[in-house]
Amino acid sequence: MNPLQYEDGPLVWLDLETSGLDPAKARILEVAVLITNGDLEIVDEKGCELVVNLKAETMKEMDRWTRNQHAKSGLLAKAEESTLTAPEVADEVLAYIKHWIPKPGIAQLAGSSIHFDAMFLRSAGPDVAEHGGKLIWKKIMDHLHHRRVEMWYPKVYREYGDKFQKESKHRALDDLRESIIELKFYRETMFAKPEEEIEKEAETKKRKLE
């Protein structure tokens, strides 16, 4: 597949695994990216999945729940094996995005709870402090479109959203694949139709699943 242009409606699906929830204190441990066009077709199934080298201080910063989750998923072991620094991971992620979407400002950021990931990419947390204040992750955000489109039908989601069950493996690339599948599900059942029609169809499908 050729690099995507504006008319292709490119989406950069990004997911992070971090050492905590506070971007001012926690570090990015893993970054994964999948890129789709506006029809949610993945341009490269392999995607980009990179793990930052785990430092001793990072282990100390993590609470027990976070350590257990990352140990269970295998991320801690991968991070101990990794030789990549945070700036190196940021550079490789940006290079991957630019390969598929060379022109800046035309792709939108997508994912589950993407505001959380965006906060980390823009933050001046410990990774930034350790590299002379350089916002090493922010350049990823700078290549993307600053506008985020949100399509939401709260009544339908309350009635029907729990029918879509995610495995939540707590590995970034797995989470991204689930998010794309989830959006395809919502697109087929909710989007691009009058809300009254959507609610009616959702109720019918809900009854079939019960």
N, C-alpha and C positions, 0 to 999 in steps of 0.2 A: 504493500500500500504506500502511496505517495504521502509526503508531508501534508498536514492539514492546513487549509486556508480559512479565512473568516466565514465564507459561505458554507463550510462544512460543519459549522457549529461546534468547534472543538471543546471538549471538557477534560480537565486535568483532575483525575480522581486521585486524591492524596490521603494517606492515613499515616499517623505517627503512633509509635509506642514510646512512652516517656517514663521517667523515674518517679513522677508524681503529677499532681494536678495543677500546681501553681507554676505558671511559666516564669515567674521571677526567681524561683528556687530550684525547679526541676530541670532535668536535661532530656534532650531527645536521644533515645536509644536506637530507634529503627525508623526508617522512612521507606514507604512503598508508593509507587505511582503506576497507575494504569491510565491510558489515554483512549478516549472514545470520540467518535463524531456525534453529531446531534441525534442520530438514530440509535445511539448507545452501542454501536459496534466497536469492539476493542481493536485497536490498530496493531497491537503487539501483545499476544497472549502471555508472553514471558514477563512482560512488565519490567519495572525497575524496583529492586528490593535490596536495601543496603543497611548494614548494622554498624553502629559506632562502637569502637573499642571501649570496653567496660573498665572504668577506673575504680580503684579501691574506695575513693571518697564517694563515688556514685552509689556503691552498695550501701554505704553508711547512711546516705540520704534517703534511701527507700524505706517506706514502712513495711511491716510484715506482710500485709495483704498484697502489696505491689510485688514484693520479692517472690512470694509464693506463686502469683499469677505468671510472672515472667519465667520462673523456674519451670513451672508446669508446661508452659508453651514451648520451652526450649530456647527462648530468647536469651536468657542469661548465659547459657553455654555458648551460643552463637556470638554473643558480645565479648565473651572472654577470648574466643578464637580470633575475632576480628582485629585487623591491624589498621583499620581506617580511622582517621581523626574526624571530628565534627566538620571542620572546613572541607576536608576531602569528600565527605559524603555529600555536603551541600553542593560542591562543584559538580560532582557526578550526576546528582539529581537534576540540576539545572541543565547540564549538557544533554541529558536524556530528553527532557522536555523540549529543548531547542531543536533537537534532531527531528522531532515529529511536528513541532509547532515553531518554526523559525521566527515568525513575525511576533514581536511583543504586543501585548495588549489586546489580543483577540480571543484568548482562551479564558474560560471561567473555571474557578476552583469548585470541585464537587466532592461529595463524600458524606459520611454519616457524622453528625455533630462537627461539621467542618469549621465552625467558629472556634472550637477548641484548638484545632490544628493551626488555624490562621493566627491565633493569639501566640502560640509557641513560635511560629516562624517570624513573627514581628517583634518578639520580646527581646529584652536585653538581660537575659538570664545568665547563669553561671558559665555557659559555653562562650557567651559574648565577652564576659568579664575576663576569662582566661586567654582571650585572643585580642587583647588591647582595645576592647570596646568595639571591635568590628562586628557589625550586624551580619554575621556569616550566613544566617538562614533567610534573611529578609529579601535577598536578591531573587529567591524563588518566587516570592509574592510579587516582586516588582515586574516580573516578566508576564504576569497574568492580568486579566481585566479586573478592575477594582469593584465592578458591580457584581452582586450576587442575586440571582433570580430565585425566589422562593415561591413554590406552588403548594398550597396547603388547603385541605378541606377538613377542618377540625371535627365536625360531626361524623363524617365518614370514618375518619381515623379512630375516633373513640369507639365506633360501632364495629369496625372491621380490621383495624390495624393489628390487633393482637393475633390475627389468623396467620400473619407472616412471621414465622419463627426463625431467628438467626442463631447460628451456632456459637458466635462470639468466641473464636479460638484465641483471641488476643495476640495474633500475629498480623502485621499490617497488611500484607498482600491478600491474605485470606479474608480479612475484614472488607477490603475493597471489592473483591469479587462478589461478596454477599451484598454490599451496598448497591452495586450495579444491577444485580438480579432483583433486589428490592425495588429499585426505581422502575425497572421494567414492569414489575408487578403493579405498582401504583399507576404507571402510565396507562396500562391496559384497563385498569379498573376505575381510575379516578380522573386523570387529567384530560384536558382538551374537550370536555363536555360540560353542559350546564349542570350545576351542582344538584338540582332536583333529580335529573336523570341518573347521575352518578350514585346518589343516595339510594335510589330505587334498585339499580343494578347490584349495588353492594349488599343490600338487604337480601336480595334473591340469592346471591352467591353465598352469603353467610348462612342462610337456611340450609343450603345444599351441603355445607361443610359440617353442620351440627348433627 
